[in-house]
Amino acid sequence: MRIVWSPLALERVEDIAQYIAQDKPSAAVEWVEGVFDTVERLADFPESGRVVPEVGGRRIREVIFGTYRIIYSVSDQIDILTVRRSSQLLRMFELGDEET
């Protein structure tokens, strides 16, 4: 299944990586690789993530990577919507115009 990253999700990955790189650049590279590896597995198992509790709709799901939530929707493709720290509240605007 095709995976498409939203501009917001890519921006979040970049921002988080830059923050991590302030202390240890190699850790930032490792973190980004881990995020992309985790997402790539969704191509074969798109419904392996749990339903996002705040949303409840079966199409909006998430996988956990360390202390981060990778939130995505499943239709005819996988849309990566956003990446958030687990401690941050999810804002519905981050889900775009997707129906939940």
MARKOL-297713 format. One record per residue (C-alpha): chain; x negated, z negated, y negated; residue in one letter; residue number from 1. Coordinates in steps of 0.25 Angstrom, whole numbers, always signed. Example, Ala and Ser with C-alpha at 12.3 -4.5 7.8 and 13.67 -1.06 7.14 Angstrom:
<pt><c>A</c><X>-49</X><Z>-31</Z><Y>+18</Y><r>A</r><k>1</k></pt>
<pt><c>A</c><X>-55</X><Z>-29</Z><Y>+4</Y><r>S</r><k>2</k></pt>
! end
This chain:
<pt><c>A</c><X>+0</X><Z>+0</Z><Y>+0</Y><r>M</r><k>1</k></pt>
<pt><c>A</c><X>-5</X><Z>+3</Z><Y>-14</Y><r>R</r><k>2</k></pt>
<pt><c>A</c><X>-9</X><Z>-8</Z><Y>-23</Y><r>I</r><k>3</k></pt>
<pt><c>A</c><X>-8</X><Z>-7</Z><Y>-38</Y><r>V</r><k>4</k></pt>
<pt><c>A</c><X>-14</X><Z>-17</Z><Y>-48</Y><r>W</r><k>5</k></pt>
<pt><c>A</c><X>-6</X><Z>-20</Z><Y>-61</Y><r>S</r><k>6</k></pt>
<pt><c>A</c><X>-14</X><Z>-20</Z><Y>-74</Y><r>P</r><k>7</k></pt>
<pt><c>A</c><X>-11</X><Z>-35</Z><Y>-75</Y><r>L</r><k>8</k></pt>
<pt><c>A</c><X>-16</X><Z>-38</Z><Y>-61</Y><r>A</r><k>9</k></pt>
<pt><c>A</c><X>-29</X><Z>-31</Z><Y>-64</Y><r>L</r><k>10</k></pt>
<pt><c>A</c><X>-31</X><Z>-38</Z><Y>-77</Y><r>E</r><k>11</k></pt>
<pt><c>A</c><X>-29</X><Z>-51</Z><Y>-71</Y><r>R</r><k>12</k></pt>
<pt><c>A</c><X>-39</X><Z>-48</Z><Y>-60</Y><r>V</r><k>13</k></pt>
<pt><c>A</c><X>-49</X><Z>-44</Z><Y>-71</Y><r>E</r><k>14</k></pt>
<pt><c>A</c><X>-46</X><Z>-56</Z><Y>-79</Y><r>D</r><k>15</k></pt>
<pt><c>A</c><X>-48</X><Z>-66</Z><Y>-68</Y><r>I</r><k>16</k></pt>
<pt><c>A</c><X>-60</X><Z>-59</Z><Y>-63</Y><r>A</r><k>17</k></pt>
<pt><c>A</c><X>-66</X><Z>-60</Z><Y>-77</Y><r>Q</r><k>18</k></pt>
<pt><c>A</c><X>-63</X><Z>-75</Z><Y>-78</Y><r>Y</r><k>19</k></pt>
<pt><c>A</c><X>-70</X><Z>-77</Z><Y>-64</Y><r>I</r><k>20</k></pt>
<pt><c>A</c><X>-82</X><Z>-69</Z><Y>-68</Y><r>A</r><k>21</k></pt>
<pt><c>A</c><X>-85</X><Z>-78</Z><Y>-80</Y><r>Q</r><k>22</k></pt>
<pt><c>A</c><X>-90</X><Z>-88</Z><Y>-69</Y><r>D</r><k>23</k></pt>
<pt><c>A</c><X>-94</X><Z>-79</Z><Y>-58</Y><r>K</r><k>24</k></pt>
<pt><c>A</c><X>-93</X><Z>-64</Z><Y>-58</Y><r>P</r><k>25</k></pt>
<pt><c>A</c><X>-95</X><Z>-62</Z><Y>-43</Y><r>S</r><k>26</k></pt>
<pt><c>A</c><X>-83</X><Z>-71</Z><Y>-41</Y><r>A</r><k>27</k></pt>
<pt><c>A</c><X>-75</X><Z>-63</Z><Y>-50</Y><r>A</r><k>28</k></pt>
<pt><c>A</c><X>-79</X><Z>-50</Z><Y>-42</Y><r>V</r><k>29</k></pt>
<pt><c>A</c><X>-76</X><Z>-57</Z><Y>-29</Y><r>E</r><k>30</k></pt>
<pt><c>A</c><X>-62</X><Z>-62</Z><Y>-34</Y><r>W</r><k>31</k></pt>
<pt><c>A</c><X>-58</X><Z>-48</Z><Y>-39</Y><r>V</r><k>32</k></pt>
<pt><c>A</c><X>-62</X><Z>-42</Z><Y>-25</Y><r>E</r><k>33</k></pt>
<pt><c>A</c><X>-54</X><Z>-53</Z><Y>-18</Y><r>G</r><k>34</k></pt>
<pt><c>A</c><X>-42</X><Z>-50</Z><Y>-27</Y><r>V</r><k>35</k></pt>
<pt><c>A</c><X>-42</X><Z>-35</Z><Y>-24</Y><r>F</r><k>36</k></pt>
<pt><c>A</c><X>-45</X><Z>-37</Z><Y>-9</Y><r>D</r><k>37</k></pt>
<pt><c>A</c><X>-33</X><Z>-47</Z><Y>-8</Y><r>T</r><k>38</k></pt>
<pt><c>A</c><X>-24</X><Z>-36</Z><Y>-15</Y><r>V</r><k>39</k></pt>
<pt><c>A</c><X>-29</X><Z>-25</Z><Y>-6</Y><r>E</r><k>40</k></pt>
<pt><c>A</c><X>-24</X><Z>-32</Z><Y>+6</Y><r>R</r><k>41</k></pt>
<pt><c>A</c><X>-10</X><Z>-31</Z><Y>+0</Y><r>L</r><k>42</k></pt>
<pt><c>A</c><X>-10</X><Z>-16</Z><Y>+3</Y><r>A</r><k>43</k></pt>
<pt><c>A</c><X>-9</X><Z>-19</Z><Y>+17</Y><r>D</r><k>44</k></pt>
<pt><c>A</c><X>+0</X><Z>-31</Z><Y>+16</Y><r>F</r><k>45</k></pt>
<pt><c>A</c><X>+8</X><Z>-30</Z><Y>+3</Y><r>P</r><k>46</k></pt>
<pt><c>A</c><X>+18</X><Z>-41</Z><Y>+7</Y><r>E</r><k>47</k></pt>
<pt><c>A</c><X>+7</X><Z>-51</Z><Y>+11</Y><r>S</r><k>48</k></pt>
<pt><c>A</c><X>+7</X><Z>-59</Z><Y>-2</Y><r>G</r><k>49</k></pt>
<pt><c>A</c><X>+18</X><Z>-69</Z><Y>-5</Y><r>R</r><k>50</k></pt>
<pt><c>A</c><X>+30</X><Z>-67</Z><Y>-14</Y><r>V</r><k>51</k></pt>
<pt><c>A</c><X>+27</X><Z>-72</Z><Y>-28</Y><r>V</r><k>52</k></pt>
<pt><c>A</c><X>+35</X><Z>-85</Z><Y>-29</Y><r>P</r><k>53</k></pt>
<pt><c>A</c><X>+38</X><Z>-84</Z><Y>-44</Y><r>E</r><k>54</k></pt>
<pt><c>A</c><X>+44</X><Z>-70</Z><Y>-41</Y><r>V</r><k>55</k></pt>
<pt><c>A</c><X>+51</X><Z>-71</Z><Y>-27</Y><r>G</r><k>56</k></pt>
<pt><c>A</c><X>+52</X><Z>-56</Z><Y>-25</Y><r>G</r><k>57</k></pt>
<pt><c>A</c><X>+46</X><Z>-50</Z><Y>-13</Y><r>R</r><k>58</k></pt>
<pt><c>A</c><X>+39</X><Z>-39</Z><Y>-20</Y><r>R</r><k>59</k></pt>
<pt><c>A</c><X>+30</X><Z>-48</Z><Y>-29</Y><r>I</r><k>60</k></pt>
<pt><c>A</c><X>+20</X><Z>-55</Z><Y>-20</Y><r>R</r><k>61</k></pt>
<pt><c>A</c><X>+6</X><Z>-62</Z><Y>-22</Y><r>E</r><k>62</k></pt>
<pt><c>A</c><X>-6</X><Z>-64</Z><Y>-14</Y><r>V</r><k>63</k></pt>
<pt><c>A</c><X>-15</X><Z>-76</Z><Y>-18</Y><r>I</r><k>64</k></pt>
<pt><c>A</c><X>-30</X><Z>-73</Z><Y>-20</Y><r>F</r><k>65</k></pt>
<pt><c>A</c><X>-37</X><Z>-87</Z><Y>-22</Y><r>G</r><k>66</k></pt>
<pt><c>A</c><X>-30</X><Z>-93</Z><Y>-34</Y><r>T</r><k>67</k></pt>
<pt><c>A</c><X>-24</X><Z>-80</Z><Y>-39</Y><r>Y</r><k>68</k></pt>
<pt><c>A</c><X>-11</X><Z>-73</Z><Y>-36</Y><r>R</r><k>69</k></pt>
<pt><c>A</c><X>-11</X><Z>-58</Z><Y>-34</Y><r>I</r><k>70</k></pt>
<pt><c>A</c><X>+4</X><Z>-54</Z><Y>-37</Y><r>I</r><k>71</k></pt>
<pt><c>A</c><X>+9</X><Z>-40</Z><Y>-33</Y><r>Y</r><k>72</k></pt>
<pt><c>A</c><X>+21</X><Z>-33</Z><Y>-30</Y><r>S</r><k>73</k></pt>
<pt><c>A</c><X>+24</X><Z>-24</Z><Y>-17</Y><r>V</r><k>74</k></pt>
<pt><c>A</c><X>+32</X><Z>-12</Z><Y>-18</Y><r>S</r><k>75</k></pt>
<pt><c>A</c><X>+27</X><Z>+2</Z><Y>-14</Y><r>D</r><k>76</k></pt>
<pt><c>A</c><X>+14</X><Z>-3</Z><Y>-19</Y><r>Q</r><k>77</k></pt>
<pt><c>A</c><X>+7</X><Z>-16</Z><Y>-22</Y><r>I</r><k>78</k></pt>
<pt><c>A</c><X>+7</X><Z>-20</Z><Y>-36</Y><r>D</r><k>79</k></pt>
<pt><c>A</c><X>-3</X><Z>-31</Z><Y>-40</Y><r>I</r><k>80</k></pt>
<pt><c>A</c><X>+4</X><Z>-37</Z><Y>-52</Y><r>L</r><k>81</k></pt>
<pt><c>A</c><X>-5</X><Z>-49</Z><Y>-56</Y><r>T</r><k>82</k></pt>
<pt><c>A</c><X>-15</X><Z>-59</Z><Y>-52</Y><r>V</r><k>83</k></pt>
<pt><c>A</c><X>-13</X><Z>-73</Z><Y>-56</Y><r>R</r><k>84</k></pt>
<pt><c>A</c><X>-20</X><Z>-87</Z><Y>-54</Y><r>R</r><k>85</k></pt>
<pt><c>A</c><X>-11</X><Z>-94</Z><Y>-44</Y><r>S</r><k>86</k></pt>
<pt><c>A</c><X>-10</X><Z>-105</Z><Y>-55</Y><r>S</r><k>87</k></pt>
<pt><c>A</c><X>-4</X><Z>-96</Z><Y>-65</Y><r>Q</r><k>88</k></pt>
<pt><c>A</c><X>+11</X><Z>-93</Z><Y>-67</Y><r>L</r><k>89</k></pt>
<pt><c>A</c><X>+15</X><Z>-79</Z><Y>-64</Y><r>L</r><k>90</k></pt>
<pt><c>A</c><X>+22</X><Z>-72</Z><Y>-75</Y><r>R</r><k>91</k></pt>
<pt><c>A</c><X>+33</X><Z>-62</Z><Y>-72</Y><r>M</r><k>92</k></pt>
<pt><c>A</c><X>+27</X><Z>-52</Z><Y>-81</Y><r>F</r><k>93</k></pt>
<pt><c>A</c><X>+15</X><Z>-50</Z><Y>-72</Y><r>E</r><k>94</k></pt>
<pt><c>A</c><X>+24</X><Z>-44</Z><Y>-62</Y><r>L</r><k>95</k></pt>
<pt><c>A</c><X>+27</X><Z>-32</Z><Y>-71</Y><r>G</r><k>96</k></pt>
<pt><c>A</c><X>+40</X><Z>-25</Z><Y>-70</Y><r>D</r><k>97</k></pt>
<pt><c>A</c><X>+41</X><Z>-27</Z><Y>-55</Y><r>E</r><k>98</k></pt>
<pt><c>A</c><X>+54</X><Z>-32</Z><Y>-49</Y><r>E</r><k>99</k></pt>
<pt><c>A</c><X>+52</X><Z>-45</Z><Y>-41</Y><r>T</r><k>100</k></pt>
! end
